[in-house]
Amino acid sequence: QVQLVESGGGLVQAGGSLRLSCAASRTIAGPNVMGWYRQVPGKSRDLVATISSAGYTAYADSVKGRFTISRDNAKNTVYLQMNSLKPEDTSVYYCNAVDLDYAMDYWGKGTLVTVSS
């Protein structure tokens, strides 16, 4: 089992920046993908960005050029640097980790990001 704990959410004005962190309780030894998703009430949970254990990244079109995902394997932590925030980025952001060897999928409890106009 892997526990994921997000931090770094909060209230920011449009155009501002936030950095989210997600700490995993242990290392996933094999190939894995960690990522960030977001969800507003009544809507689906959507991909924001992912990063593989090999360092490959992927982004939703809506955040390309504004958000950057990174990971520090020594700290079992993945980050999401969010710049040029827009009101439409307001959401609960969830951390996700997928253990590809065992097909296990883990989620954090989420952190709220609110962008005011």
C-alpha positions in Angstrom: 0.0 0.0 0.0 1.1 3.5 -0.7 -0.3 6.6 1.0 -0.2 9.9 -0.9 -0.4 13.2 1.0 -0.9 16.4 -1.0 0.0 19.9 0.2 0.4 23.4 -1.2 -3.1 24.3 -2.2 -4.7 27.6 -1.3 -6.2 30.8 -2.5 -4.3 32.9 -5.1 -5.2 35.7 -7.5 -5.4 35.2 -11.2 -1.9 35.4 -12.7 -0.3 34.1 -9.6 1.6 30.9 -8.8 1.3 27.9 -6.5 3.4 24.8 -6.0 1.7 21.5 -5.0 3.6 18.7 -3.4 2.6 15.0 -3.0 4.6 12.9 -0.7 4.4 9.1 -1.0 4.7 6.9 2.1 7.2 4.6 0.4 9.1 4.1 -2.8 7.5 2.3 -5.7 10.5 0.2 -6.8 9.4 -0.7 -10.3 8.2 1.3 -13.2 5.5 3.7 -12.2 3.7 6.9 -13.2 2.8 9.7 -10.8 0.5 12.5 -11.7 -2.0 15.2 -10.8 -5.7 15.2 -11.6 -8.3 17.8 -10.8 -12.0 17.7 -10.2 -14.8 20.2 -9.6 -18.1 19.1 -8.0 -20.4 17.5 -10.5 -17.7 16.9 -13.1 -15.3 14.2 -13.9 -11.8 13.9 -12.5 -9.5 15.1 -15.3 -5.8 14.6 -16.0 -3.6 17.6 -15.4 0.0 16.2 -15.7 1.9 12.9 -15.3 5.5 12.0 -15.0 6.9 8.5 -15.3 9.7 6.9 -13.4 11.8 7.3 -16.5 11.1 11.0 -16.5 8.6 11.3 -19.4 5.9 13.9 -18.9 2.5 14.6 -20.3 0.2 17.5 -19.8 -3.4 18.5 -20.5 -3.6 21.0 -23.3 -5.2 23.5 -21.0 -2.1 23.7 -18.7 0.7 23.3 -21.3 3.2 26.1 -20.9 1.8 27.1 -17.5 2.2 24.0 -15.3 5.4 21.9 -14.8 5.4 18.5 -13.1 8.6 17.1 -11.5 9.6 14.5 -9.1 12.3 13.9 -6.5 12.7 10.2 -6.2 15.0 10.5 -3.2 12.1 12.2 -1.3 9.3 10.1 -2.9 7.7 13.4 -3.8 6.1 14.8 -7.0 5.5 18.4 -7.5 3.2 20.6 -9.7 4.4 24.1 -10.3 1.5 26.2 -11.4 2.1 29.6 -13.0 -0.2 32.1 -14.7 -3.1 30.7 -12.8 -6.6 31.3 -14.1 -10.0 31.2 -12.4 -10.8 28.1 -14.4 -7.9 26.3 -12.7 -10.0 26.4 -9.5 -10.5 22.8 -8.4 -9.5 20.0 -6.0 -6.2 18.6 -7.1 -5.5 15.0 -6.5 -2.2 13.1 -6.6 -2.1 9.7 -8.2 0.5 7.0 -8.4 0.3 3.9 -10.6 2.5 0.9 -9.9 2.9 -0.6 -13.4 4.4 -3.9 -12.2 1.4 -4.8 -10.0 -1.3 -2.7 -11.7 -2.0 -0.9 -8.5 -3.5 2.6 -8.4 -3.3 5.0 -5.5 -4.9 8.4 -4.8 -4.4 11.1 -2.3 -7.3 12.9 -0.6 -6.8 16.1 -2.6 -5.9 19.7 -2.0 -8.1 22.7 -2.9 -6.8 25.4 -5.2 -8.9 28.5 -5.6 -8.0 31.2 -8.1 -9.8 34.5 -7.7 -10.4 36.9 -10.6 
